[in-house]
Amino acid sequence: MSDYARGTGQADYEARIDWEALRRKRVERAQRFLRERGLDALLLWKDENVRYLTSLRAITLQYRATTQYGVALFPEGPPTLFLSGGEVARA
């Protein structure tokens, strides 16, 4: 029985979304953009942009979400995530 999928939503007959590969490709695309344009860094604060590069789905507080979460991206290396203390365990 060890060859069979277990649990809800598991399937051995189809490829599911590879979230890690998706994140890696998004970061690589943004870093390529930085290098092509000769930029040293990219700072993003909108929730949508932070999620695009880090997959962080932050807890939103009305009128404050765009000031609590951010990401710094350099042409090389992983993104640097800035977040509130309540999100550390989820990040």
ABEGO torsion letter per residue (X at the ends): XAABBBEBGBBAABBBBBAAAAAAAAAAAAAAAAAAAGBABBBBABAAAAAAAAGBBBBBBBGAAAAABBBBBBABEBBBBBBBAAAAAAX
